[in-house]
Amino acid sequence: MELILNINNFINGIVWGPVMLFLLVGTGIYLTARCGCLQARRFGFIMRSTLGSLFRKTEKKAGGEPNLTPFQAVSTALAGTVGTGNIAGVTGAIFAGGPGAVFWMWVSAFFGMMTKYAEIVLAVKYRQVGPDGTHYGGPMYYIEKGTGHKWLAVLFALLGGIACFGIGNIAQSTEIAGAMESLVGLPPLWTGIILAILTAIVVIGGVQRIGQVASYLVPFMAIFYIVAGVAVIALRITEVPAALAAIFQGAFSFEAVGGGVFGYAIMQAMRQGFARGVFSNEAGLGSAPMAHAASNTKEPVEQGMWGVFEVFVDTIIICTLTSMAVLLSGVLEYDLNSFASNGAAAAAAFNAILPGSIGGTVLQISLLFFALSTILGWSYYGERCWGYLTNNNKAANLIFKVAFVLVCIVGAVGSGSLMWDISDTLNGMMAIPNLIGLLLLSGTVIQATRTYFSKH
């Protein structure tokens, strides 16, 4: 067991190390340059086409339509993307990299918008249509169909198919069990059983039911957390300028830290910010395109714009609110080891600002919903990966769903730390075949972008 852990830690250090983070962010920089900084230049148009479309009367999905609406697709993607990392992960990054990590998190999100956009454009363009009219796709399909490298597509699907049980289930079930025990004193086993039943009801209903549930759950949980975060900022509004100053000063601080190498502070801030940004919004990892491929949108670029919106909500809004709570609360004065976990440190930050010590409750409820939504989103990602590997065999699909549901109980009653660590590594490794596919097919994305925006 120790040997497995050591091997995994070595690989993890490479996968989530400086070289891979540079490749992930570098791909976003390359796509941003080739697409004329689309996410900034046409930001208003993108928001009107995505968020603005929710306030306009649109034709409803026809009865019997097996695919998702664009909003259901992005809700499913956000369900898998917005998770405990937006709270616990961001808090840990600030403790490790200082306030400057927030700036580099924003930078990774800015360029990540184009990476996510490109992934979705390709996912919709190369998606497949089942006998019943169901759309399905993702990196494994655009890698195989677009580049011809099927072995690379198989590698991606295999990594994603295994990672879904750890990152997308065990780690989240553990968080939910902890939250329920803290909130109402419910034993972890009972939490696991209830969670398994709820997951089964949604997952066995297929992508349509996942999309329907996500379209209600994701907006609710996002608004709940955003309101809490805005309240935190409002109560400490006079200290916001100082917090922002600390972010920018920390981002470009070349001072030596603790007698370390000159410039160590900025390198730590960059590494933590980039890592947290990428891990949080999953731009370049190839997960979210599987949900977007299931939409009923005919135009790849139109669905791709939802990717920009997705990263904006996940990192620029939700992660920033967590960051401001940590910076405004004063918890950075303490050592992270003095808290039970990163999540506990985040709860302490909210508790220090919100009246009546309700901050901890708000955080526990948020973690509960974030983790639940992640389970639902990743259940679909796992289904698509195993579906690709088994040629969409119905029996294999049912076996996967049953196994995924039962793993909810395993995650609730145990820490699952080894599975979490291994899945974290596999999750990062998914980026390698996906980035190769993105770079090889970047010309297709650029051409589609130019053609679409020449008319709009």
N, C-alpha and C positions, 0 to 999 in steps of 0.2 A: 504493500500500500504506500509506504514511504517513497519507494522507487518511482511509482506512478506519479505521485505528487511532485517529486523533484523534476521528473521529465516534463510534466505539464507546466510547472512554473518556469522552466527554461524556455519552452516553446511560447508560453504566454508573454514572456519578456520580449520576445522577438515580434510576435504578432501585434502586441499593443505598444511596441517600442517606438523610438523616434523615426526609424526608417519607414515603417508602415504608416504611422501617423502623417509623415511627410507625403507619402504616396496618396493617402486618402484626401488630404487637404490639397495637395498638388493637382490631383485630378479635377477637383472643383475649380481651382485657379485656371487651369487649362481650358475647361469648358466655359468658364466665365469670359475669358478672353476671346475665345472663338465665337461665342454667341453674343458678343458686344455688350457684356455686362447687363444682360437681360433682366436679372432680378432687381436691379436698381433702376435701369432706364425705363422699364415698363412696369414698375411696381404697382402704380395706380391701376393700370389696366388689368394686371393679374389679380389684384384684390377685388376689383369690380366683377371680374369673370368668375371668381370663386366665392368669396364671402358675400359679395353683392348679389350673386345669383340666388342666395338663400332667401332674400327679401323680395324677390320678384316671382310673379305667378309663372310656374313652369308646368309643362305637361307631365302628369304623373305617370309612373311606371305602369305599363299595361298589365292587366291581370294575366297571370301565368308566365310573365316575363321572368326567366330564370337568373337574370343578371342584376347587378346592383346599380343604383343611381350613383352619379358622381360623388354626392355627399355621403352616401352609405359606404362607398369605397374608401374615401378619405377618413371616415370615422373608424372603419375597420383597421386602416393603417395606423391611425393615431392611437387606437386601442392597444396595438402591439408596441407602439413607439413610446408613448407617454407612460412611464412606469416609475418604480421606486427610485430609479437613477436620477429622476428629475428633482428629488428631494434629498435622499441620502447620498447619492453620488456627487451631486453638486456641492453639498456641504463638505464632504470629504476632500473634494478638489480644492476648495478655498483654504481649508486647514493646511493642506499639503503644499499648495502653490501660492498662497496669499491672495489678497484681493485682485491682483493683476491677472489671475487665472480667468476671471470673469470676462475681461476684455478679449482674451484669446479664444474663449468659448464663443463669443460673438463673432469673431473673425472666422472660426471654423463653420459657424452656422451660415454666415453670409455666402461663403463659397460652397458649402454643403447644399444650399438651395439649388444650385445648378446641377450638382451631382444627382440629387434626388429627382430633379426635373428630367434629366437625361435618362435615368433608370426607368422612369414611368413612361416616357415617350417610347422607348424601345420595348417595354413590356406590352404596351397596347398595340404597337405596330406588329410585333411578332407573336401575339397571343394566338391560341388555338381555339377552335369552336367544337364543342362536343356534339354528339348526335341529337341531343335535346336542345341545342342552341346555347348551352352554357359556355361562357368565356372563361378561359383559364390561361395563365401565363406566368412569367417571371424570368429571372436571370437565366435559369436552365434552358428556357425556350429560346431567348434571344441569343444566348451563347451558341446553342446548337444550330439554330436556323440561320442566324446572322453571320457567324464566324466559321461554322462547320466543324468546330472542335467539340465533338460530343463528349469526349472524356473529361473535358473541363466542366461541361454542364452536369455530368454525373457526379463529379467531385463536389460541386456546389450543392447539389440536391442532397447528397449524403451528409455533408457537414450540417446543413440546415435541418435535415430530418432528425439528427441526433441532438443538436443544440436546442430544439424546441422543447425537449423534455426537461432540460435544466434551466436555461435562461427564461424560457416561456412558461414554465410550470412549477418545478420544485422550488426555485428561489422565490417565486411569487406566492406560492401556497404557504411557505414559511412566514413571509411577511404578513399575510392575511391572518394566520393562526395567532401570531404575536399581537396583532391589532385587536382581534376579537377577545383574546384573553385579557388584554389591558382594558378594553372598553366595557365588556359585560361579564368577564370571568368565565367565558366558555372554554372548556378543555380542548386542546388541539385536535384530538381524535374526532370529536363531534364537529368541529369546524371543517376538518377534512372530509367527513361524510357529507355534510351539507353542501360544501363546495363542489364535491364530485357530482352530486345530484343536479345542482344548478348548471354546472358545466355540461353535463350530459344532455340536459334539456335543450341547451343552446347549440352545442356542437353537433349533436346527432341530426339537428334540423338543417345542417348544411350551411353554405355560405350566405344564403338568403336570410336565415334566422340570425346568424352572426352579424350581418350587416344591419338588420333591423334593430337588434339590441344595442349594437355599438352606436347607431345614429341617435339613440336616446341617452345612453350611458355616458358617452364621451363629452357631449356638450354640457351635461349636468355636472360631471366631475370637474371639468375645466373651469366652468363658471364658479363653482363652489370654491375652488382653490384660488382663482383669480381674485374673487371678492375678499377672501381672507388676506391675500398678499397685498392688495391695494389698501386694505384697512391698516395693515402693518406700516406701510409707507406713509399713510396719512397721519398716523399717530406719532411718527418720528420725522415729519416732513422737514423740519429745520435742520436735521442732520443728514439729509439726502445729499446736498452739495459736497459735504466732507467725504461721504461714502463713494460718490462718483470720482472725486479727486483721488481717493485711495486706489480705486480701480485702475485709473490711467497712470498714476505714479508707479504702482506695482508692476504694471505691464511693461514698463520701460526702465525699470530699476536695474542698473548695472553694478549695484553694490554687492560686495561679498557678504554672504550670510554665514554667521557662526564661524568665522575664520576660514570659510570655504573659498573656492576659486572665484576670482573676479567675474561677475556676470552670471553667477550661478542662479541668482534670484529670478532673472528674466527667463532663463532656460527652464526652471521649475514651473514658473507661471505659464509659459507657452505649452510645456508638455501636459500639464494638468488641464489647462483650458482646452487644448485640442482634443485630448483623450476624452474628456467629459462631454464636449460638444458632439464628437463623432459617436460616442457610445449612447448618448441620449437621443439624438435625432436619427441615428442609424443610416445617415447618408453615405452611400458607398458600400454598405453591407449587403444590400440586395433583398432585404426582407419585405419592406413595404410595397415594392412593385408587384408582388404577387396579389395583394389586395386590390390594387388599382387596375390590374389586368382584368379583374372580374366586373368592371363597370360596363354600363351599356353605352358609354361614350364612343362615338365613331372616330373622332379626331384625336390622334395621339397627343398633340400639343395642348389641346384644351384640358385633357386629364393631367398632363405634365405640370400645368400651372398649379394644380392642387398640391403638387409636391413642394413648391415654393411656399405655399400657404402652410403646409404641414410643418416644415422646419421652422418657419416663423413662429407658429403657435408653440411648438414644443420647446424651442431653445430661447428665442428672443423674448417670449412672454413668460412661460411657466418657469424655466430655469432662472431667468433674471429675477423673478419674484422671490424665489428661494434664496438667491444670492443676496438680495437687498435685506431680507429678514436676518440673515446671518451677520451681515456687515453692520446693520443698524442696532442689533441687539446687544453687542458686546461679548458674545460667547467666544470670539476669537482670542480673548484674553486668557482663556483656559486651555489646557492641553487636551487634545482630542481623546486621549486615553482616559480622561476623567469622566467621559460619558460611556454609557453601555454600548453605544453604536453610533454610526453617523446619523441614523434616523433620530436617535435620542438627542443628539446635539442640535438637529434641526428643530425638534420639538421644544427644546430649551430656548431656542431663539424666538420662536413664536410665543412661548409662555412669558418671556421677558417683556414682551411688548403688548400683547392683547390682554385686556382686563379680565380679572377673575380666573386667571390661569386656565383659560379655555384653549390656549394655543396647542397644548398637547393633544386635546381631544380633536381639534381641527386637523392636526397632522395625522393622527391615527385613522381618522375617517378618510382623509385624502389618500393615505397609503393603501387603505383597504380597497378603495375604488380603482386606484391606479394599477394595483396588482391584479385585481379581478379582470380589468379590461385587457391587461397584457396577456393573461391566460387565454382569453377568447381570441385575441388577434393572432397569437402564436399557434393556437390550435389549427387555424386555417393555413398558416405558413407550413406547419408540419404536414398537414394533409396534402398540400400541393407538392411538397418535396417528395413524400413517399408515393404520391400519385404518379409523379414523373418516373420514379424508379421502378414502379410496378405496372407501368402502362395503364394507370387508372383502373386497376383491378378492384372490383367492388368488395370482394371478400377481404383483400388486403386493407382497403380503406376502412372497413368496419373494425378490423383488428386494431388498426392504429387508433381509431377514436376510442375504443374501449380501453386500450392501454393508457392513452392520454388522460382519460377520466380517472382511472384508478391511481395514476401517479399523483393526482391532487392530494390523496390521502397520505401517500408516502412523504410528500413535501411538508404537509401540515404537522406530522408527528415527529419529524426528524429535521436536523439542520440542513442535511444534504449539501454540506460545504464542499465535499470533493466533487460531486456532480455539478455544483455551481461553478467551481473553478475550471473543470474540464469543458463545460458548456461555454463559459466565457471565452476560452481559447478557441473553441470551434466556431463560435459566433464571429470572432475576429478573423479567423481563417476564411470564412465565407467571402470576405472582402477581396481576397486574392483573385479567384477566378472571375468574380464580378467586375473588378477594376480592369482586368485584362479585356473582358468583353466590352466594357464601356469605352475604353480607349480605341480598340479595334473598330468599333461601330460609331465612333464620335462623328465621323463624316455624315452618317445617316441622320444623327440628331441635329447637326448644324443645318443640313439641307431642309429637313422638315421644319425647323424653326424659321429659316429665312422665307420659305414658301408660305407659311401660315401668316407671319407678321407683315409680309409684303401686301397682304389683303386686309390687314387690320391696323 
